[in-house]
């Protein structure tokens, strides 16, 4: 497959080039051999459409399926089974028809004499560069069982963190959606009835009431146009947030929000620390580990710090130096703990402690988030209901005072 790669070389401007490789992992190897570093890498689809217009479909394989496979294969390898037999057993146990085909392909590649990480690299949308790198390191060091257990744990913790954050946002999302639906229904069905009453009585309407009546008349008279506009708006919003520029702007704006900014910083710190710790503890060289971590972190501003750390290490400087320069993104504890790890020779262990600390902290803050959001939502709901009630009831009071 082809990849569109932005490459950085010291003393020269970044340049974009097309590289053919079996996986992203192989791209990093090829670029590293030239003495350059990868700034950005995307799969070249051969189309000239802008990224925000491209629609990507899933593989039908959940992360839970991959985690389960890693754990099961590790357990069977530890019990003495061969890799091909372990994959065959895993294939029979899986109830996902898409994943069954992938495991069958992996088993066939292994039986042909191909390495496990090479077989995994044929499915880049299912197995991440982190997964492939960990397996490669495990094969080369003779500790594939440990590598699979570590990557399964890393993926599990990452998935758990994402699940907790999503869980904290479910309640406000449901409440906001309910408010919008009830508001639209009232504008379509309730307001026209009151409007006709006001028109028959000849009541002079205040500005707020006239605004609500105007919105109601527009919705009733252009319901098809409104629904179509909402679909287009939602589609455009999804495309924008999935685009590189949209994700960058959203992240930059979120970093200025109270409470949310700390949650984002600690989430990305935990992800970076956990990934880097897993790679280093599996024997992956530090430069290679940083390159893979940069891709796993993905968010441009946070990934840029890791790219700088990669440059520091390449020049023989401390890994902690780059994180110490960007405490607005990565908390000060990250650089301090890394510095201690560099002094004691246990960087992987310190990174693991950082990851566990911030994963626990994020879990606690997501619990508190619903407590913080609930009164804010109550104020918003009260404000909306109050404005609507006053706007629609005030003409009635005016009519009563006239009588």
N, C-alpha and C positions, 0 to 999 in steps of 0.2 A: 504494500500500500504506500501511498505518497503522503508526506507531511509538509506543511508550509511552516518553516522554521525561521524565527528571528534570532540571529546569531550576533553575539558581542565579542569583539576582539580588542584587546588593549591597544590604545592609540589609534583606533579606527572607529568610524561611526557604525552603528548597528545596521545590519543588512538582512534582507529576507531572501531565503532560498528554498528550493524544493528538494527534499531528501526522500529517497525510496528506502524503506526499511520494513521489517516484519512487525515492529512494535515501536512505541515511543521510547522504550528502554534502549533499543538498539540505536535510535537517533542520538540519545545522549552519549552513547559510546562513540559513535562516529564523529560527533562534534568535539567531544573531549580529546580525541586523538589528534585533532588539528590545533589544540591549544586554545580553543575558543569556548564560550559558554552559551547555553541556550537561554534566551530571554523569554521567548514565547513559542509555543508549539501547538498547532491545530491540524487536524486531519484534512487533507486537501480533497474535497469532494468533486473537483473538476468544474464546479459551477461558479459563475461570477456574481451571483446574487449577494447582497450584503448579509452579514451574519444574522442580523435581527429578523430577516425574512426566512431563514432556513428553519425547517421543522424537523426535529430529530425524534425518532420513535424508539421506544424501549426495546430491550432484548427479550422481555418476558421472564427474565431471571432476577429474583430479588437478592438483595445483599444477604438476607438471612439464609438463602440457599447456599451461597458461597461460603459463609461462615460455618454452616453445618458440614459442608464438604471438607473444609480444612480441618475441622475437629475430628471428623470420622476417619479421614485418611491418616491423620497423625496417630490416632489411637490404634488403627490397624497396623501401621508401620511399626509402632512400638511393640505390638503383639507378635511381630515377626513375619507378617504377610508381605509379599512383594508389592511394588507400587501399582503394577498393572492389575493385580488381583484386588487390591484395595479400591482402585477406581471402579472395577467391575461390580464389586459389592455396593459401593456408593451409588452407582448408576441404577441398580435394582431397587435400592431403598428410596430413591428420589421419586416424588409424585409429580414433578414438574416436567412436562414433555419436552419443553425447550432445553432445559438443563440436562435431561437425559441424553439428548443428541450431542450436546457439547462434551459431556463426560465420555460418551462413546468415541468421539473424535480424539479426545485426549488419550484414551486408552489405546486407540489404534496408532497414534503417533509414538507412544512409549514403546509399543511392541515392535515398531520399525527401527528402534534404537535412538530416537530423538530424546533430548533432555526434557525433563518435566517443565522447566521454565520456558524452554523453546516452544513446547506444545501449548502452554498457557498464553504465550505471546500472540498466537494465532487468533485469540479472542479478546482484543483490547477493550471492547465495550463491556465485557463481563468481568475480566480480571484486571485490576488497576496496576499501574506501574509499581506501586508499593508491594502488591501481592507478588508480582513477577520477580521483583528485586529480592524480596525475602526468600523466595523459593530458590532462586539462583545462588544466593549466599549460602543457604542450607545445603544445597547439593555440593557446592564447592568445598564446604567445610566438613561435610559428612554428618551434619546435624539437621537433616530435613525435618525430622519429627519436631524438634524444638522450634524451628523456623515457622512451621505451620501453626503450632500452638500460639506462638507470639503474634503472628499476623491475624489469627482468629480473634485473639484477645483485643488487639488494636482495633479491628473492625467492629467488634462487639461494643467496646467502650465508645467509639465514635458514633455508632448507631444509637446507643442509649442516650448519649448527649443530645443528638438531634431530636430524638423522640421526646425527651423532656421539654425541650424548647418549643417544639410544635404543640405539645400537650398544654403548655402554659398559654398558647395563643388561641386555643380552640374556643374557650369561653368568650373572650371579647369578640372574636370573629362571628360567633353565633348571635350574640346580642346586637352587634352592629348590623348584621344581615337582617335580623328580625325588625329592627327599627326602620330600615330602608323599605322593607316589604310592606309593613303596616302603614308607613307614611305614604307610599305610592297608592295603596288601596284606599286610604282616606281621601287623598286628592282626587281619585277617580270616581269614588262612589258617594262619599259623605259631603264633600265641599260643594259639588254641583247642586245638591238638594238645598243646602243653606243659601247658596247663591241665588237660586230661583226665589227663595223666600224673601231675601233682601231686596231683590228687584221688584217684587210685587208690592212691597211696603214702601219702596222709594227711600230707603235708608242711605244716608251718606256714609260711605265706607272709609275707614282710616287707611293710611298708606300700607301698613303691614297686611291688612285684610285684602286690599286690592292686589298686592303682590302674590298672595297665596291663591286668590281667585284666578289671576292671570296664569299662574303655573298650572293650576287645575284645568283651565280651559285648553291650554296647549296640550296637556297630556291626553285629555279626552278626545280632542280633535285630531291628534297626530300620534295615536298609540302605536301604529305600525312603524312610523319613523323613529319614535323614541326607543322601541324595542330593538330595532335595527342599529340605532346609534349606540345603545348599551352593549350590544354584541361586539360591534366594531371597537368600542372603547375598551372593553375587557380584553379582546384579542390583542389590541395595540399595547395595552398595559403589560400583558404577559410577555409579548415579544420584546418590549422595551426592557423589562426587568431581567430577561434572559440574555440580552445582548451584553457585550463587554462594557460598553459605555454606560448603559443603564445600571448594571450591577455596580460599576465603579461609583456613579453618582449616588446611588441609594446607600451604599456603604459609607461614603463620605458624609452624607447627611445624617445617617444614623449615629455616627461617632460624635455628633454634637447634641444628641438627645440625652437628658439625664436618665440614669439607671440603665437604659438600653446600651449606652456606649460602653459601660463596664462589662455588661453581659457579652457584648460582641468581642471586646478585647480579650476577655478571659477564655471565650470559646475558641478563638483562633490560636491563642497561646497554648491551650490544652491540646488542640489538634496538631500543632507544629511540634510540641514537645513529645507527645506520644508517638508520632510518626518517626521523628528523628531518633528517639530512644530505641524503638523497635528495630530500625535499620542498623544502627550502630551495634546494638547487642547481638545482632545476627551476623556481624562481621562485614557488613557493607562498608567500603571505604568512605571516609567522611565527605569528600567532595561529591561522590555519587549519591550519598545519602541526602546531602543538602539539595542537590538538583531534583531528586524525587520528592522531597518534602515540599519544595517550592511549588511543584505541580499539584500535590495533594492539597496544600493550603489554598491555592487557586486565586483567592482574593488579591487583586493587584498590589494594593498598598502593603499588605502583610507579606506577600510573596517577594516584594522588592527588597525588604529587609533581609530575607533569607538569601537572596541573590547577592546582596552586599556582604553578608557573612561568608558566602562561598568565595568571594573575591579576597576577603581578609585572610581566609585559610589558605587560599592558593598562593598568597604572598608570604605565608609563614607567620601571619599574625594570629591573635587569639580569636576564637569563635565568638566569645562573649562581647567583643568590641562593638560589633554592628548593633546588637540588641541594646547595648548601653547607650547608643546614640539615638535610639528611637523609643524612648520610654512612654511616648504618647500613644504608641501602638501596642508594644509589648511591655507589660508591667515591669517595674524595676527588679522584682524578685527573679524574673527570668534571667537577666544578665548577671545578677549577684550569685545565683545558684550555679549558673554555668561557669562563672569564674572560679567558684569553689571546686566544681567538678574538674576543671582544667588543672587546678593546683594539686588535687588528690589523685588525678588519673582515672576518675570514674564519671565521665561526662554522661554516659548512657544511664547510669544509676540516678544521677541528679535530675536528668531530663524526665525520667520516670516519676520521680517525686514531684516535680513541677506539674506534670500532667495529672497525677492523682489529686494534687491539691486544688488545681483549678477546675477539674471535673467535678469534684465535690462542692466547690464554691458555686459553680454554675448551677448545679442541681438545687442547692439551697436558695439561690437567687430566683430561679424559675418558680419555686414554691411561693416565695414572697411576691413575685411579680403579679400573680392573680390578686393578692391582697391589696396591692397598690393600684391596679387597674380598676378593680371593682368600684371604689368610690368615685373615680374619674368618670366611669361609664354612667354611674347614677346621676352625676352632675350633668352630663351631656344629655341623657334621656330626660331629666327634669327640665333642662333648658329648652329642648325641642318641644316637649309637651306643653310647657308654659307659654312659649311664643305662639304655638298653634291655638291653644285654648284662649289666650287673651285676644288674639287677632280675630277669632271667630265669635267670641262672646261679647266683645266690646260694642259691636253694632247693636246687639240685642239690648244691652244696658242703655245705649243712646236712645233706642226706640222707647224703652220703658220710661226714661226720664222725660221724653217728649210728651208721653201720655200723662 
